[in-house]
Amino acid sequence: MELTRRTFLKASGLSVGASVAGVLGFDIKPALARVQELKISKAKAVKSICPYCSVSCGVLIYSLTDGAMNVKPRVIHVEGDPDTPVNRGTLCPKGATLKDFINSPRRLTKPLYRAPGSKEWKEISWDEAIEKMAKLIKDTRDRTFIETDQEGRVVNRCESIFWLTGSIMENEAAYLWIKLGRILGLTALETQARI
């Protein structure tokens, strides 16, 4: 047998490992027999979409809970969804940090409102936030709606509201969002997929 660097390293590694195991009394058979359990083996996987950019990569979010009804599951792992044709299981560096975004104590989970002239934000309910947004949209549209242009042509448009759909909206929701903007007569319609 020809002695190469590879065979020398293999032989010396095996001999050192065997001698240490024999001298110190280690029995490595149980360790080799036990299959290492993955940290996500007992976790529940949920499919989602990465919120960072307009590519809409599919992600699998693994969460763990003790099964109690009043305990919030904690996210322990995020990986690319291999069944999604957009990213086929891969994630960019921002998408790979999604677990930290979800578990961040600074993440906003409730709507906040700052009154005009105020320096402080106050927490409000979702119903109150939706009502405020609807009222502001209606008031702005009513105040700035243009029925005809300078030449008397009917245009029925509102140029004072910008309407943007996010990347985490699926096609159907984004379609309805844009349709609602067109119904309101908005001209500044955009989707994050084109930005």
N, C-alpha and C positions, 0 to 999 in steps of 0.2 A: 504494500500500500504506500502510495506516495504521500509524503507529509506536506500539506499545504497550510496556509495560515488559517483557513476555515476549519480544517480537521483538527488542527492543534487547539484552537479555541474551544471547539466542541468537546474534545477529549478532556481538556483541563477543566472546563466548566462542570462537566459531569463528575469528574473525580473529586473536585472540591466539594460539590454539592453532596455527593454520596458520603464523603468522609465526615463532613459537618453533621449530616443527619445521623450517621452512625455513632459518632463520638458524643454528641450532645443528647442522644436518645430520642430524636424526633421521629415520629411515625407519620409519614406524609400520605399514607394510603387513605385515611378518611378525608383528608383535604382534597385529594385528587378525585375521590369518589363523589363528593358533593358538587353538584352543579351550582355555579354561582347564580344567585337570583338577581334579576335586574330590579332596579329601584322602581320601575314603572309597571312591574308585573301585577300589582294589586291596585293600580291606579285606573281611574275612569278616563277614557279618551273622548274628547269632544272636538268635532271639526269646526274650524273657524277660518277667518280671512285676516291676514296681516293688515293692520290699519296704517302703516307708515307711508306707503307711496301708492301710486295708481296702478301698479302691476297686479294687485289682488292675489298674491300668493296664498295658497292653501296651507293651513297649519293644523297640527294636532296638538291640543292642549290637554295635558295629563294632570288630573287633580286627585288629591287624596283626602279622605275624611275617615273619621272613626265610625261612621254610620249613624250617629245621633242626629235627630231631626233639626236641632237648633244649632248645630255646628256648621260653620261655613267651610266648604272645601277649600284647601289651599293648593295652588298651582305648584307642581314640583318639577315639571319638564315641559318644554315646547320644542317641537320639531316640524320640519316640512312634511306636508301630506304627499306621500308618493302617488296617490290616486288622482291628484289634481294635475291636469295637463298644462297648467300655467307654469308651475315651478318643478313638477315631478320630484318632490321630496327635498328640494334644496331651499335654503334660505340665505339671504344676504346678511351681513353683520348686524344690521339694524333689526331684521326679523328674528335673528338668533337671540337677541336680548329681550324679546317680548315677555319672557317670564319676569324679568326685573321690572318692566313697565306695569305688569298686572299686579305684582306684589308690592309695589311702591307705596309707602305710607303717605306720600304726597299726591297720589292719584286722586283726581276729583271724581266722586261717585254721586254727588247730589248737585242740583242746579244752584247757582249763586246769582244774586242780583245786587247791582250797585245802582242806587237811585241817582238821578241827575244831580251833580254838585257834591255828592257824598264821596268820602275817601275810603269807606269800608264796604266790604261785601257782606251780604247776609244770606243765609241759607233759606231757600223757599222750597215748596213742594213741587213735584212734577206737574200737577194740574195747574198750579199757579203760574209756572213757567210757560206752559203751553198756551194758557189764556193770555199772558202778557205778550208773547210773540205774535199770536194771532191778532190781537188788538193793534199792536204796533204796525204789522204788515198791512192791515186794513186801513188804518189811519193814514199811513204814508201813501198807499195806493190811491185812496180817495182824494188826498190833497194834491198829488202830483200826476194824476192820470191825464194823458193827452188823447183827446178824441180825434182831432183833425190836425193836420200839419198847416204850414203857412199858406199853402196853395189851396186849402179847403178839402184835400183828400182825407178820407176816413183812415186813420192809422191805429186807433185803439191800443195805445201802448203806455207802459210805465217805465221810465228810464232811471228812476231813483232807487231801485232795489236791485241788488246783485244776488243772484241765486246760484249756489254752488252745491253740487252733489259730491259726497265723499267716496273714497276708494273702497270702503268696506260695505257699501251698498251693493247688493246683487243687481243684476240687469233689470229685473221686474220692478224693484223699488226705485231704482234710478229713473226708469222710464216714467213711472207715475209721478215722481218728484218734478221731472222736467215738464210733463204734461200739466201739472198744477201751476208751474211757473208760466207756461204759455197761456193757460186759462186766465191767469191774473194779468196778462198782457206785458209781462216782463221781457225786456230785450237783452238784458245782461244775464244770460244763462250760460253756465259753464259746468263741465264735469272734470273731476280731478284726473280722469284718464287721459285728458288732452293736454294737461298742464305739464 
